[in-house]
Amino acid sequence: MKSLDDLKNIKEKAYHKVALREDKDVYQVIVGMDVCGLEHGAKRVLQSILEEVENKQYDCYVLQGGCLGCCEVEPVVTIVNLDGSMTVYEHVNEESVKEILASHIGQGIVVDKYLHKEVGDCL
């Protein structure tokens, strides 16, 4: 940071990120970062999601979440849809991230092969 303009630019970027969190017209992608998730690769999944969102400019924001009680299907990624409903994906890895984001965030289409069928067990 070298000038007041630099500080204003930083402030504007930070403000945009906070405003985005309050936007209900944007998908939320939540990665389960609990102990079980971390043991099964959730950190790599989170990094892959962040990279893919940045590279493809998907209209969503990414959050870290806690335990959903789905230890046997970790890592899990929950997407909060535009209508507020939730979709939970199981056994997510770096490769499936690309497919899930492209289909679900990019086109609004759920990817059935990674879908956690017993959502009531987790939420």
DSSP file with accessible surface (Angstrom, degrees, kcal/mol):
  #  RESIDUE AA STRUCTURE BP1 BP2  ACC     N-H-->O    O-->H-N    N-H-->O    O-->H-N    TCO  KAPPA ALPHA  PHI   PSI    X-CA   Y-CA   Z-CA
    1    1 A M              0   0  154      0, 0.0     3,-0.1     0, 0.0     4,-0.0   0.000 360.0 360.0 360.0 122.6    0.0    0.0    0.0
    2    2 A K        +     0   0  197      1,-0.2     2,-0.3     0, 0.0     3,-0.0   0.555 360.0  19.1-120.7 -15.2    1.6    3.2   -1.2
    3    3 A S  S  > S-     0   0   54      1,-0.1     4,-1.8     0, 0.0    -1,-0.2  -0.930  78.4 -98.2-149.6 173.6   -1.2    5.8   -1.3
    4    4 A L  H  > S+     0   0  111     -2,-0.3     4,-2.5     1,-0.2     5,-0.2   0.866 121.5  57.9 -64.7 -34.9   -4.6    6.7   -0.2
    5    5 A D  H  > S+     0   0  105      1,-0.2     4,-2.3     2,-0.2    -1,-0.2   0.892 103.5  52.4 -63.3 -38.7   -5.9    5.4   -3.6
    6    6 A D  H  > S+     0   0   57      2,-0.2     4,-2.2     1,-0.2    -1,-0.2   0.921 109.9  48.7 -61.1 -44.1   -4.4    2.0   -2.8
    7    7 A L  H  X S+     0   0   85     -4,-1.8     4,-2.5     1,-0.2    -2,-0.2   0.909 110.3  51.2 -63.0 -41.3   -6.2    2.0    0.6
    8    8 A K  H  X S+     0   0  117     -4,-2.5     4,-2.5     1,-0.2    -1,-0.2   0.895 109.1  51.3 -64.0 -39.0   -9.5    3.0   -1.1
    9    9 A N  H  X S+     0   0   98     -4,-2.3     4,-2.3     2,-0.2    -1,-0.2   0.905 110.4  48.4 -64.5 -42.0   -9.1    0.1   -3.6
   10   10 A I  H  X S+     0   0   93     -4,-2.2     4,-2.4     2,-0.2     5,-0.2   0.929 112.0  49.8 -62.8 -43.9   -8.5   -2.3   -0.8
   11   11 A K  H  X S+     0   0  157     -4,-2.5     4,-2.8     1,-0.2    -2,-0.2   0.922 109.8  50.9 -61.3 -43.8  -11.6   -1.0    1.1
   12   12 A E  H  X S+     0   0  119     -4,-2.5     4,-2.4     2,-0.2    -1,-0.2   0.914 110.7  48.3 -63.0 -42.6  -13.7   -1.3   -2.1
   13   13 A K  H  X S+     0   0  149     -4,-2.3     4,-1.9     2,-0.2    -1,-0.2   0.920 113.6  47.2 -63.9 -43.0  -12.7   -4.9   -2.6
   14   14 A A  H  X S+     0   0   50     -4,-2.4     4,-2.1     2,-0.2    -2,-0.2   0.920 111.1  51.4 -65.2 -41.9  -13.4   -5.8    1.0
   15   15 A Y  H  X S+     0   0  153     -4,-2.8     4,-2.9     1,-0.2     5,-0.2   0.918 107.8  52.9 -61.1 -42.3  -16.8   -4.0    0.9
   16   16 A H  H  X S+     0   0  113     -4,-2.4     4,-2.3     1,-0.2    -1,-0.2   0.914 108.4  50.4 -60.8 -41.6  -17.7   -6.0   -2.3
   17   17 A K  H  X S+     0   0  135     -4,-1.9     4,-1.4     2,-0.2    -1,-0.2   0.911 112.9  45.4 -64.7 -41.6  -16.9   -9.3   -0.5
   18   18 A V  H  X S+     0   0   66     -4,-2.1     4,-0.8     2,-0.2     3,-0.3   0.931 112.8  50.3 -67.9 -43.6  -19.0   -8.4    2.5
   19   19 A A  H >X S+     0   0   36     -4,-2.9     3,-0.8     1,-0.2     4,-0.5   0.893 105.6  57.9 -61.8 -36.3  -21.9   -7.2    0.3
   20   20 A L  H >< S+     0   0   35     -4,-2.3     3,-1.2     1,-0.3    -1,-0.2   0.887  99.2  58.8 -62.9 -36.4  -21.7  -10.4   -1.6
   21   21 A R  H 3< S+     0   0  134     -4,-1.4    -1,-0.3     1,-0.3    -2,-0.2   0.785 106.6  48.1 -63.3 -27.3  -22.3  -12.4    1.5
   22   22 A E  H << S+     0   0  139     -4,-0.8     2,-0.6    -3,-0.8    -1,-0.3   0.513  85.7 108.4 -91.8  -5.1  -25.6  -10.6    2.1
   23   23 A D    X<  -     0   0   64     -3,-1.2     3,-0.8    -4,-0.5    -3,-0.0  -0.615  49.7-167.4 -79.2 116.2  -26.8  -11.2   -1.5
   24   24 A K  T 3  S+     0   0  152     -2,-0.6    -1,-0.2     1,-0.2    60,-0.1   0.561  81.9  69.1 -79.9  -8.5  -29.6  -13.7   -1.6
   25   25 A D  T 3  S+     0   0  124      2,-0.1     2,-0.4    58,-0.1    -1,-0.2   0.068  88.1  81.9 -96.1  23.5  -29.3  -14.0   -5.4
   26   26 A V  S <  S-     0   0    4     -3,-0.8    34,-0.2    55,-0.1     2,-0.1  -0.986  82.3-114.7-130.8 137.0  -26.0  -15.7   -5.2
   27   27 A Y  E     -a   60   0A  32     32,-1.2    34,-1.8    -2,-0.4     2,-0.5  -0.380  23.4-144.5 -63.8 148.2  -25.2  -19.4   -4.5
   28   28 A Q  E     -aB  61  80A  38     52,-1.7    52,-2.7    32,-0.2     2,-0.6  -0.974   8.2-161.4-113.5 129.9  -23.3  -20.3   -1.3
   29   29 A V  E     -aB  62  79A   0     32,-2.7    34,-3.0    -2,-0.5     2,-0.5  -0.959  10.2-170.5-113.1 116.7  -20.8  -23.1   -1.4
   30   30 A I  E     -aB  63  78A  36     48,-3.5    48,-3.0    -2,-0.6     2,-0.5  -0.942   7.8-157.4-116.4 121.1  -20.0  -24.5    2.0
   31   31 A V  E     -aB  64  77A   0     32,-2.5    34,-3.4    -2,-0.5     2,-0.7  -0.848  23.5-123.2 -98.6 126.6  -17.2  -27.0    2.6
   32   32 A G  E     +a   65   0A   4     44,-2.4    44,-0.2    -2,-0.5    34,-0.2  -0.569  33.2 176.2 -69.5 108.6  -17.4  -29.1    5.7
   33   33 A M        +     0   0   31     32,-2.5    -1,-0.1    -2,-0.7    34,-0.1  -0.078  31.7 127.2-108.8  32.2  -14.1  -28.4    7.4
   34   34 A D  S  > S-     0   0   21     32,-0.3     4,-2.8     1,-0.1     5,-0.2  -0.151  79.9 -86.8 -76.7-179.1  -14.7  -30.5   10.6
   35   35 A V  H  > S+     0   0  100      1,-0.2     4,-2.4     2,-0.2     5,-0.2   0.931 129.0  46.4 -59.0 -47.1  -12.3  -33.1   11.8
   36   36 A C  H  > S+     0   0   32      1,-0.2     4,-1.2     2,-0.2    -1,-0.2   0.913 113.2  49.8 -63.6 -42.4  -13.7  -35.9    9.6
   37   37 A G  H >4>S+     0   0    0      1,-0.2     5,-2.6     2,-0.2     3,-0.5   0.929 111.0  48.7 -61.5 -45.1  -13.8  -33.7    6.6
   38   38 A L  H ><5S+     0   0   85     -4,-2.8     3,-1.3     1,-0.2     5,-0.3   0.898 108.3  54.4 -63.5 -38.5  -10.2  -32.5    7.1
   39   39 A E  H 3<5S+     0   0  142     -4,-2.4    -1,-0.2     1,-0.3    -2,-0.2   0.781 111.1  47.1 -64.5 -26.6   -9.1  -36.2    7.5
   40   40 A H  T <<5S-     0   0  103     -4,-1.2    -1,-0.3    -3,-0.5    -2,-0.2   0.204 131.0 -84.8-103.7  12.7  -10.7  -37.0    4.2
   41   41 A G  T <>5S+     0   0    4     -3,-1.3     4,-2.0    -4,-0.1     3,-0.3   0.657  75.4 143.1 103.1  17.8   -9.3  -34.1    2.1
   42   42 A A  H  ><S+     0   0    0     -5,-2.6     4,-3.0     1,-0.2     5,-0.2   0.844  73.3  59.0 -61.5 -31.5  -11.7  -31.2    2.7
   43   43 A K  H  > S+     0   0  155     -5,-0.3     4,-2.3     1,-0.2    -1,-0.2   0.931 107.6  45.3 -64.6 -41.9   -8.7  -28.7    2.7
   44   44 A R  H  > S+     0   0  141     -3,-0.3     4,-2.4     2,-0.2    -1,-0.2   0.881 112.9  51.9 -65.8 -38.3   -7.8  -29.8   -0.9
   45   45 A V  H  X S+     0   0    2     -4,-2.0     4,-2.6     2,-0.2    -2,-0.2   0.936 109.3  49.5 -63.4 -46.3  -11.5  -29.6   -1.9
   46   46 A L  H  X S+     0   0   17     -4,-3.0     4,-2.7     1,-0.2    -2,-0.2   0.935 111.5  48.7 -58.5 -46.0  -11.8  -26.1   -0.5
   47   47 A Q  H  X S+     0   0   98     -4,-2.3     4,-2.4     1,-0.2    -1,-0.2   0.916 111.2  50.3 -61.9 -41.6   -8.6  -25.0   -2.3
   48   48 A S  H  X S+     0   0   21     -4,-2.4     4,-2.6     2,-0.2    -1,-0.2   0.904 110.9  49.4 -63.0 -41.5   -9.9  -26.6   -5.6
   49   49 A I  H  X S+     0   0    3     -4,-2.6     4,-3.0     2,-0.2     5,-0.3   0.943 110.7  49.4 -63.5 -46.9  -13.3  -24.8   -5.2
   50   50 A L  H  X S+     0   0   76     -4,-2.7     4,-2.1     1,-0.2    -2,-0.2   0.918 113.7  46.3 -59.3 -43.5  -11.6  -21.4   -4.6
   51   51 A E  H  X S+     0   0   96     -4,-2.4     4,-3.0    -5,-0.2    -1,-0.2   0.927 114.3  47.1 -64.8 -44.5   -9.4  -21.8   -7.6
   52   52 A E  H  X S+     0   0   21     -4,-2.6     4,-2.7     2,-0.2     6,-0.3   0.911 111.2  50.8 -66.9 -41.2  -12.2  -23.0   -9.9
   53   53 A V  H  X>S+     0   0   23     -4,-3.0     5,-1.1    -5,-0.2     4,-1.0   0.923 115.0  44.1 -61.9 -42.3  -14.5  -20.1   -8.7
   54   54 A E  H  <5S+     0   0  135     -4,-2.1     3,-0.2    -5,-0.3    -2,-0.2   0.942 116.0  46.1 -68.5 -44.6  -11.8  -17.6   -9.4
   55   55 A N  H  <5S+     0   0  119     -4,-3.0    -2,-0.2     1,-0.2    -1,-0.2   0.888 123.4  33.4 -66.1 -40.9  -10.8  -19.1  -12.8
   56   56 A K  H  <5S-     0   0  124     -4,-2.7    -1,-0.2    -5,-0.2    -2,-0.2   0.468 100.9-130.1 -95.7  -5.1  -14.3  -19.5  -14.1
   57   57 A Q  T  <5 -     0   0  152     -4,-1.0    -3,-0.2    -3,-0.2    -4,-0.1   0.897  35.2-172.2  57.1  43.9  -15.8  -16.4  -12.4
   58   58 A Y      < -     0   0   40     -5,-1.1     2,-1.6    -6,-0.3    -1,-0.2  -0.420  29.5-118.4 -67.2 145.0  -18.7  -18.3  -10.9
   59   59 A D  S    S+     0   0  103     46,-0.2   -32,-1.2    -2,-0.1     2,-0.3  -0.622  79.0  85.9 -87.7  81.3  -21.3  -16.2   -9.2
   60   60 A C  E     -a   27   0A   8     -2,-1.6     2,-0.3   -34,-0.2   -32,-0.2  -0.959  65.9-125.7-160.5 170.5  -21.1  -17.6   -5.7
   61   61 A Y  E     -a   28   0A  27    -34,-1.8   -32,-2.7    -2,-0.3     2,-0.4  -0.960  20.8-132.8-130.0 156.4  -19.2  -17.3   -2.5
   62   62 A V  E     +a   29   0A  31     -2,-0.3     2,-0.3   -34,-0.2   -32,-0.2  -0.892  23.5 178.6-114.6 133.0  -17.4  -20.0   -0.6
   63   63 A L  E     -a   30   0A  56    -34,-3.0   -32,-2.5    -2,-0.4     2,-0.5  -0.903  28.1-122.3-128.3 157.6  -17.6  -20.6    3.1
   64   64 A Q  E     -a   31   0A 134     -2,-0.3     2,-0.2   -34,-0.2   -32,-0.2  -0.863  35.0-170.3 -97.2 133.8  -16.1  -23.1    5.5
   65   65 A G  E     -a   32   0A  24    -34,-3.4   -32,-2.5    -2,-0.5     2,-0.1  -0.617  12.9-123.9-115.9 179.4  -18.7  -25.0    7.5
   66   66 A G        -     0   0   47     -2,-0.2   -32,-0.3   -34,-0.2     2,-0.2  -0.145  53.6 -36.7-106.2-157.3  -18.7  -27.4   10.4
   67   67 A C        -     0   0   83      1,-0.1    -1,-0.2   -34,-0.1   -34,-0.0  -0.415  37.8-179.7 -72.2 135.0  -19.9  -30.9   11.1
   68   68 A L        -     0   0   43     -2,-0.2    -1,-0.1    -3,-0.1   -36,-0.0   0.354  54.1-107.5-108.3  -2.6  -23.1  -32.1    9.5
   69   69 A G  S    S+     0   0   44      1,-0.1     3,-0.2    54,-0.1    54,-0.1   0.737  88.3 118.0  81.8  22.6  -23.0  -35.6   11.1
   70   70 A a    >   +     0   0    0      1,-0.2     3,-2.1    52,-0.1     4,-0.3  -0.300  23.1 147.5-114.7  46.2  -22.1  -37.2    7.8
   71   71 A C  G >   +     0   0   53      1,-0.3     3,-1.2     2,-0.2    -1,-0.2   0.834  67.2  58.7 -54.7 -36.8  -18.7  -38.6    8.7
   72   72 A E  G 3  S+     0   0  130      1,-0.2    -1,-0.3    -3,-0.2    -2,-0.1   0.613 110.2  41.7 -73.0 -10.9  -19.0  -41.6    6.5
   73   73 A V  G <  S+     0   0   13     -3,-2.1    18,-3.0    16,-0.0    19,-0.3   0.185  94.1 175.4-121.3  16.1  -19.4  -39.6    3.3
   74   74 A E    <   +     0   0    5     -3,-1.2     2,-0.1    -4,-0.3    16,-0.1  -0.308  49.8  58.0 -66.1 154.6  -16.8  -36.8    3.9
   75   75 A P  S    S-     0   0    8      0, 0.0    17,-2.4     0, 0.0     2,-0.4   0.557  75.7-178.5 -72.3 142.6  -15.7  -34.5    2.3
   76   76 A V        -     0   0    0    -44,-0.2   -44,-2.4    14,-0.2     2,-0.4  -0.870  15.0-164.0-111.9 145.8  -19.1  -32.9    2.0
   77   77 A V  E     -BC  31  89A   4     12,-1.9    12,-3.2    -2,-0.4     2,-0.5  -0.999   6.8-159.2-127.2 125.9  -20.0  -29.7    0.1
   78   78 A T  E     -BC  30  88A   7    -48,-3.0   -48,-3.5    -2,-0.4     2,-0.5  -0.914   1.9-159.8-105.7 131.8  -23.3  -28.0    0.7
   79   79 A I  E     -BC  29  87A   0      8,-3.2     8,-2.5    -2,-0.5     2,-0.7  -0.963   8.6-149.0-111.7 122.2  -24.7  -25.6   -1.8
   80   80 A V  E     -BC  28  86A  21    -52,-2.7   -52,-1.7    -2,-0.5     6,-0.2  -0.841  26.2-141.0 -87.8 116.1  -27.3  -23.2   -0.7
   81   81 A N    >   -     0   0   24      4,-3.2     3,-2.2    -2,-0.7   -55,-0.1  -0.204  23.8 -99.1 -76.6 169.7  -29.5  -22.6   -3.7
   82   82 A L  T 3  S+     0   0   84      1,-0.3   -56,-0.1     2,-0.1    -1,-0.1   0.781 124.6  52.5 -61.8 -26.5  -31.0  -19.3   -4.9
   83   83 A D  T 3  S-     0   0  128      2,-0.1    -1,-0.3   -58,-0.1     3,-0.1   0.385 122.1-105.5 -89.8   2.9  -34.3  -20.3   -3.3
   84   84 A G  S <  S+     0   0   47     -3,-2.2    -2,-0.1     1,-0.3     2,-0.0   0.288  79.9 128.7  93.1 -11.9  -32.7  -21.1    0.0
   85   85 A S        -     0   0   55     -5,-0.1    -4,-3.2     1,-0.1     2,-0.4  -0.326  52.8-127.8 -71.1 163.2  -32.9  -24.8   -0.3
   86   86 A M  E     -C   80   0A  97     -6,-0.2     2,-0.4    -3,-0.1    -6,-0.2  -0.927  15.9-164.3-120.5 142.1  -29.7  -26.9    0.3
   87   87 A T  E     -C   79   0A  15     -8,-2.5    -8,-3.2    -2,-0.4     2,-0.5  -0.990  12.0-156.5-120.9 128.3  -28.1  -29.5   -1.8
   88   88 A V  E     -C   78   0A   0     -2,-0.4    28,-3.3    28,-0.3     2,-0.4  -0.921   4.2-163.7-110.7 126.9  -25.4  -31.8   -0.1
   89   89 A Y  E     -CD  77 115A   0    -12,-3.2   -12,-1.9    -2,-0.5     3,-0.3  -0.867  10.7-152.6-106.1 142.8  -22.8  -33.5   -2.2
   90   90 A E        +     0   0   46     24,-3.0   -16,-0.2    -2,-0.4   -14,-0.2  -0.752  65.9  16.5-116.6 160.9  -20.7  -36.4   -0.8
   91   91 A H  S    S-     0   0   98    -18,-3.0    -1,-0.2    -2,-0.3     2,-0.2   0.861  80.2-179.7  49.3  42.7  -17.3  -37.8   -1.3
   92   92 A V        +     0   0    3    -17,-2.4     2,-0.2   -19,-0.3    -1,-0.2  -0.513   4.3 172.8 -76.2 139.4  -16.3  -34.6   -3.1
   93   93 A N     >  -     0   0   69     -2,-0.2     4,-1.9   -48,-0.1   -52,-0.0  -0.794  49.8 -83.6-135.2-178.4  -12.7  -34.5   -4.4
   94   94 A E  H  > S+     0   0   68     -2,-0.2     4,-0.7     1,-0.2    -2,-0.0   0.823 126.6  46.0 -60.9 -32.9  -10.6  -32.1   -6.6
   95   95 A E  H >> S+     0   0  134      1,-0.2     4,-1.0     2,-0.2     3,-0.5   0.907 110.8  50.0 -76.5 -43.2  -12.0  -33.6   -9.8
   96   96 A S  H 3> S+     0   0    0      1,-0.2     4,-3.0     2,-0.2     5,-0.2   0.797  98.2  70.8 -68.0 -24.8  -15.6  -33.7   -8.9
   97   97 A V  H 3X S+     0   0    3     -4,-1.9     4,-2.8     1,-0.2     5,-0.3   0.926  96.8  50.7 -54.6 -45.9  -15.4  -30.0   -7.8
   98   98 A K  H <X S+     0   0  103     -4,-0.7     4,-2.3    -3,-0.5    -1,-0.2   0.923 113.5  43.9 -61.1 -44.8  -15.1  -29.0  -11.5
   99   99 A E  H  X S+     0   0   77     -4,-1.0     4,-2.3     2,-0.2     5,-0.3   0.921 114.7  48.9 -67.4 -43.9  -18.1  -31.0  -12.5
  100  100 A I  H  X>S+     0   0    5     -4,-3.0     4,-2.8     1,-0.2     5,-0.7   0.944 115.0  43.6 -62.9 -48.1  -20.3  -29.9   -9.6
  101  101 A L  I  X>S+     0   0    3     -4,-2.8     5,-2.5    -5,-0.2     4,-0.8   0.926 113.9  50.2 -65.3 -43.7  -19.5  -26.2  -10.0
  102  102 A A  I  <5S+     0   0   41     -4,-2.3     5,-0.3    -5,-0.3    -1,-0.2   0.922 122.2  32.4 -61.4 -42.4  -19.9  -26.2  -13.8
  103  103 A S  I  X5S+     0   0   22     -4,-2.3     6,-2.4     3,-0.2     4,-1.3   0.961 128.2  33.0 -80.5 -53.7  -23.3  -28.0  -13.6
  104  104 A H  I  X5S+     0   0    2     -4,-2.8     4,-0.9    -5,-0.3    -3,-0.2   0.955 132.9  25.8 -74.7 -51.1  -24.8  -26.7  -10.3
  105  105 A I  I  <<S+     0   0   14     -4,-0.8    -3,-0.2    -5,-0.7   -46,-0.2   0.910 128.6  44.0 -79.3 -42.2  -23.4  -23.1  -10.2
  106  106 A G  H  4<S+     0   0   45     -5,-2.5    -3,-0.2    -6,-0.2    -2,-0.2   0.867 136.0   9.7 -71.4 -36.9  -22.9  -22.6  -13.9
  107  107 A Q  H  < S-     0   0  135     -4,-1.3    -3,-0.2    -5,-0.3    -2,-0.2   0.454  93.9-116.3-125.0  -6.5  -26.2  -24.1  -15.1
  108  108 A G  S  < S+     0   0   43     -4,-0.9     2,-0.5    -5,-0.4    -4,-0.3   0.715  70.2 134.6  76.0  20.8  -28.4  -24.7  -12.0
  109  109 A I        -     0   0   91     -6,-2.4    -1,-0.2    -7,-0.1    -2,-0.2  -0.908  54.1-129.8-111.1 123.5  -28.4  -28.5  -12.6
  110  110 A V        -     0   0   53     -2,-0.5     2,-1.0    -6,-0.1   -10,-0.0  -0.425  16.4-130.8 -68.1 140.3  -27.8  -30.8   -9.7
  111  111 A V    >>  -     0   0    9      1,-0.2     3,-1.4    -2,-0.1     4,-0.5  -0.814  20.9-166.5 -95.6  99.7  -25.1  -33.5  -10.3
  112  112 A D  G >4 S+     0   0  107     -2,-1.0     3,-1.1     1,-0.3    -1,-0.2   0.813  77.2  65.9 -59.8 -35.5  -26.9  -36.7   -9.2
  113  113 A K  G 34 S+     0   0  141      1,-0.3    -1,-0.3   -24,-0.0    -2,-0.0   0.719 111.6  35.1 -67.9 -16.2  -23.9  -39.0   -9.0
  114  114 A Y  G <4 S+     0   0   48     -3,-1.4   -24,-3.0     2,-0.1    -1,-0.3   0.395  90.8 123.0-109.6  -0.1  -22.4  -37.0   -6.1
  115  115 A L  B <<  -D   89   0A  40     -3,-1.1     2,-0.8    -4,-0.5   -26,-0.2  -0.393  63.7-129.7 -69.3 132.7  -25.7  -36.1   -4.4
  116  116 A H        -     0   0    8    -28,-3.3     3,-0.4     1,-0.2   -28,-0.3  -0.754  19.9-164.2 -82.0 114.8  -26.1  -37.2   -0.8
  117  117 A K  S    S+     0   0  130     -2,-0.8     2,-0.8     1,-0.2     3,-0.2   0.773  79.0  59.5 -75.2 -27.3  -29.5  -39.0   -0.8
  118  118 A E    >>  +     0   0  112      1,-0.2     3,-1.6     2,-0.1     4,-0.6  -0.420  60.1 154.7-101.1  58.9  -30.0  -39.0    2.9
  119  119 A V  H >>  +     0   0   45     -2,-0.8     4,-1.9    -3,-0.4     3,-1.4   0.863  67.7  63.5 -58.9 -34.8  -30.0  -35.2    3.5
  120  120 A G  H 34 S+     0   0   72      1,-0.3    -1,-0.3    -3,-0.2    -2,-0.1   0.814  96.2  59.9 -60.2 -27.7  -32.1  -35.5    6.6
  121  121 A D  H <4 S+     0   0  106     -3,-1.6    -1,-0.3     1,-0.2    -2,-0.2   0.786 112.7  37.5 -68.7 -27.6  -29.3  -37.5    8.2
  122  122 A a  H <<        0   0    7     -3,-1.4    -2,-0.2    -4,-0.6    -1,-0.2   0.718 360.0 360.0 -97.8 -29.4  -26.8  -34.6    7.8
  123  123 A L     <        0   0  102     -4,-1.9    -3,-0.1   -54,-0.1    -2,-0.1   0.101 360.0 360.0-107.6 360.0  -28.9  -31.6    8.5
